[in-house]
Amino acid sequence: MLPLLGRLRDYPWGSPDAIYELLGVPPTGRPGAELWLGTHPADPAEVQTPAGLRPASERLGTLPFLLKVLAAETPLSLQVHPTRQQAEAGFDADERAGIPLTAAYRRYKDRNHKPELIVALTPFRALAGIRDPRTTLAVVDALGDERARAVFAPLTEPGGTAAVLRSLLTMTAAEGAALADGLAGAAAGVAPGEDATGRAGDLVRALAAMYPGDVGIAVALLLHDITIEPGDGLFQPARMLHSYVHGVGIEIMAASDNVLRGGLTPKHIDVPELLAVLDPTPAPPPVVRPRTLLAGQGGTVLGWDVPVDDFALRALDCHGEVTLPAAPVLLVTEGRLEVALAGADDGEGEGEGRGRIGGLAGGGRLDLRRGQSAAVDGARNLTVRGTGRMFLAGAGGPSH
């Protein structure tokens, strides 16, 4: 067991302070969007060994998942991820076409799918999945923009969602901007509220402020607009159109870079491929409630059931002493916990973090405070003592 030192990504939509505050370091002035804790080749984490920092993959191998702390200050792009079969076919097609992996118009970066689970640390707002068309029609009617009413009218017919999506995403830039501007003007007069129309007005105003004239503002009205409370999760399977709007959460996903965008972004949008990949079928919001896996005097272990075997996420709320199966990646988000490996000695490593988050001793025991993480190589049991919350990320099926 060794201290794990993650990589911080500063995408423009990130929070100016949330991840820095978690890590206990001063903000740099750059947005902290995602802290990556895994072996993904785009930004692999490191472990602190007696000989210094080494790639985490040397101890953990190549993990099939990536654990992140995600902090969204402003909305992310509308996006969808392919199935594994779609990713394989798309990657091979891009390879045959000779498109460089680094090209902005490259559609597929690898041959893997990318299901995602995010568990809220703060109230977390997201757009996730196609909602009942009747709700969208009622919202558009209440907004009162005649152009929007005409565009969304096919929702009254079978297959209407796919037709509206195709219409929106194939508009000329001028047509899309006119529609988006009309919706922004209509939303300016909508009173705030938690009903569907009040939330839509707030959403359109927020999106128009960041992405003026973007047709994705209209696309967003087709999706569930939900806010989950701390501890609840959202699962994004393949083919589901979604976007994170605001909040901080723990995200775990299959190790893939495959993202097809559908608006709210200056990046490349491949409309035919997006429409071929996404599922326009209305479905309930993909909320995942935590399930209690273990409850005792020393604490409680929670899990979030997801229908994939790329990853499993658990959380330990400890207020004493708990023994539970280990996982390759551990992250403490509250309090301070002493973590000991069953059957391991208490030898300590050395080596400084060289300006990175860490500076802990490794071996059979670690004292982890809020914001610190560890890598565990091998299937062991952990004994955890103290008061705090720790997330455990591993491969496996639901709630392993």
N, C-alpha and C positions, 0 to 999 in steps of 0.2 A: 504494500500500500504506500503510495507516494503522493505528495502534493501535485495537483494538476493546475496548470496555468493556462487560462483560456485566452482567446483572441477577441479583441473588441473591434467591432465594425461600426463606422460612423456614417451610415446612410443619412441623407438629408431629413428623412421623416422621424429620426430618432429623438429621444428625450435629451434635454440638456443636462439632466442631473440624476435621473432615476437609477441607472446602472452604476454610475460613479458612487452614489450614496450607498447602494447595496455593497459595493466593494470596499467602501470606507476610504476612498481616495478623492482628492479634489477634482472637480470638473476641469476639463482641458479647454473648454470653449468650443469643442467639436461635439456634435450630437452623438450620444451613445445609443445605438440602435439595437445591436445584437452582440451578446457575448457568446462565442462559440466554444463548446466544451466537447471536443471529439477528435476524430482522426481524418476528417474530411480534407482532401488534398488542397482545396482552395485556401484554407486557413487552419492548419492542424495545431492542436494544443500541444503543450510540452509538459513533461514531468520533471520534477526536481529530484535529482539523484545525488549520491555522494560525490559523483564526478562532475556535477553541474547539470545544466538543462539538456534534456534529450527529447526527441520526438515521442509523443505519447504512444504512437504506433509500435515503437520498439518493445513496449511492455504489454500493450493491449491488443496488438494486431490491428487489422483494419475493421473498425466497428461498422455494423450495418445501419447505424443510426447516428444522428447528430442531436445533441442536447444544446439548447440555447436559453439564455435569458433575453427576452424581447421586450423593448420599451418603445411604444409608438406614441409620439407626440402629435403627429398629423397622419392622415390616412395613407395607407399603402396603395399600390396599384391593384385594380381588379385583375384577378388571375385564376388560372385553372391548371391542374397538374394531370398528366396522362396516366393511364394504366401502364403496367409493365409491358404489355403487348404493344400498345401504342408507342411507348418510348423506344422499344426495340426497333420497330418499323421506321419511326421518325428519325432516329439516330442513324440507322443504316442509309436512309434516303439522303440525309445531309452529308454523310460521308461519300456516297456515290456522286453527289453534286459537287464535291470538292470544297465545301464551305468550311473555312478555318474555324476551329473551336472558339477562337477569340472574336470572331466576327459579330458585329452588333445584330445582324439579321439571322444569325444561327438560331434554329428553333430548339434543337435538342443537344444538350451537353453530355449526356450519358445514356445508358440503356436501361435505366432503373425508373421505377415509379416513385412518387413522393407523397405518400399519405402523411398527414400532420395532425398532431394533438397539441393544443395549447391549454394550460391550466392557469387561471387568473390568479395573480397576486394582488391586484387592485381591481375595482370594477372595470370590466374590459368590454369595449364596444366593438362589434364586428358586423360585417355583412357576410352572410353565409347561406348559400343555397337559394334556389328559386322558391318564392313564396306563392301562396294562393293568388292566382291572377285577379280574383275579385277584390282582394285587399289593395293591390296595385292600382286597379281601375278606380277604386274609391278615393285613393290618395291623389291620383292625377286629376280626378274630377274636382276634388276639394281645392287643389292648387289653382285651378281655374285658367290654365294656359291652353288656349284653343289648339295651338300647334301640337302640344303634347297630347291632348285628348285624341287628335286624329292619328298620331303615331302609335298610341297604345290601344286604339280601338280593336285591332285584331285579337286582343286577349279574350274577347268574348267567344271566339271560335275554337274548336278543337285544334291543338297544335299551335295555338296563338303565340305562346311564349317564344318558340323557335322562330316564328315569322317576325315578331317584334325585334328579337335579338339580331336577326339578319338585317332587318331594315335599319336599325340603329348603327350597326357596325360597318355597313356599306354606304352610309351617307358620305357625301363630300364633306370636306373640312368646313366649308361655309354653311352647309345645312346643319351639321352637327353643332357648330358654334351658335347658330341662331336658336336651335332647340335648347341648348344648355343655357344660353343667356335668357331666354324666355322663362325657363324654369327658375333661374336665379331671381329674376324680377318678381315672379309669382311668390316665391318662398319668402321674400323680404316682408310680405304682409301677413305671414302665418304666425300666429301666437305660439310661443313655446308650450310644450306639453308632452306627456308620455303616451298619448294616443298615437295611432299610426300617422295621422296627418301632422301633428306637432313634431314628432320625431323626423318625419320626412322634410319638413321645413328647416329644421335645425341641420339635418344632414346636407341638404342641398346648399345651404348657406356656407357650411364648412368646406364642402368640396369646391364650390365656386370660388372661394377665397384662395384656395391653393391651386386649383386646376381650371382657371377661367376658360370658358369656351370648349371644354372637353366633353365629348358626347358620353363619356363614362358617367357623367352626372345623371344622365337619363337612364343608363343601364343599371345604375345602383338602385333605382326605384323598383326593379324587378326582384330584389333580394330581400331575405329576412334581415331586418335591422334589429339586432338584439344586444343586450348588455348582460353579461354573466357576472356573478358575484365571486369574490375570492374563494377558491377551492373548487369551483365548477370548471368544466372543460368544454372545449369545442373540438370536434373531430372533423377534419376536412379530408374525405376520401378522394380518390381519383375522380376527375370529371366534374367536380363541384366548383362553380364560380364563387369566389369569395374575396374579401378584403378585410384587413384589420384597420380599425378606425382610430381607437385611442385606448391606451392602458398598458399595464406591465404584466407579463406572464412568463411561465416556464413552458417552452415549446420543445417538442421532440418530434423528429421526422425521420423517414428513410433518408439515407445519405445520397442525395441526388440534387442536381441543379436545374432540373427540368421545370421551367415556368413558361406558360403561354399567357400573355397579357391581353386584357380586354378593355383597357381604358384607364384614366387617371394616371397617366405616365407619359413622359416624353420618349420612352423607349420604343423599340420596334414592336409593332402589332401585326401578326400574320392572321388576318381575319379568316381565310378559308380553313387554316389548320385549327384555329381556336374553335370555330363552329363545328368542325369535325370531331373534336375531342370532348367538348363540354356536353353535359347532360342537361337539357332544358326542362326536364320533368320536375314539376313542383313537388316538394317534399318537406316534412317537418324540419324545424331548426335542429342542427346536429349537436345538441347539448348533451354532454356526458357528465352525469353526476358521479361523485366519488363513491366507491364501495368499500366498506370496512373489511379488511383482510385479517386483521389481528387487533384485539383489544385486551389490554391488561392494565395492571396497576402502574406499570412503568411508562405506558404510552399507547398510541394507536397507530396502526399502519393502514393507509388508504391506497386504493388503486383505481385506475380508470380503464374500463373495459373497451378495447378497440379491436376491430376484426382484421388485424394484420399481425404478422409474426416478426416484422422488422424491429419492433421496439416494444418495450413495456415500461411504464412509469409508475413508481410508488412514492409515497410521502410518509415519513415517520414524524409524528408529533410526539416528542419525548418529554417526559417530566419525571424521569427516574432512571430506570435501566431496562433496556429492551434488547433481546437477541433475535436476529432475523437474517435471512439469506443476504449475502452481499450482492452488489451489482458493479459493473465496470466503472461507472461514473457516479460520484457522490457530490452533492452540492448542498451546503447549509444556507438557508435563507432567513433564519431567525435564531437568535440565541447563540449558545456556545455548547459544543458537544465533544466529548471524548469518544473516539471510535477505536475499537480494538479488534483485530482479526483473531478469530479462534484458531489456535494451533500455531500462531506466528510468534516469533520472539519479539522483544521490545527494542531491538536495535534501532538506532537512529541514524539517519543519513545527514549529510552536510550539504552545503552549497547555497549560495544566495540566489534570489530571484532576479537579479540584474535589472531592477527597475520594474519587473513584472509583478502581478499580484501573487503573493505566495510567501516564501521565506520560512516554511515550516520544516520540521524534521520528518523524515519518512521512516518506514519500517513496520513493526507490528502495531503501533499505536500512533494516532494523530489527534491533536487537539484542534478542532475546526471551529472557527468563529464565523459569524454571518458574512456571506460573500465568498467564503473559501471552499475549495473543492478538492477531491482526491480521486486517484485512479487505483483500482483494485484489479490485479492480474490473477485470475484464477477463481474457481468456485469455492468460496469460503462462507462461513457465518460471521456476522459482525455482532459485537456487543457494544451498544451505544449507551453512554451515560450523560446525564445533564438535562438541561431545559432548552428546547429549541425545535426547529423544524428542519428536516433534511430530505431532499429529493434523491431517489435512487433510480438511475436510468440503465436499462439493459435491453438485451434482445429477448425474444420469447413471445408468447401469445398473450391473451388478455390477462392482465394483473399478475403475471409471473413475478 
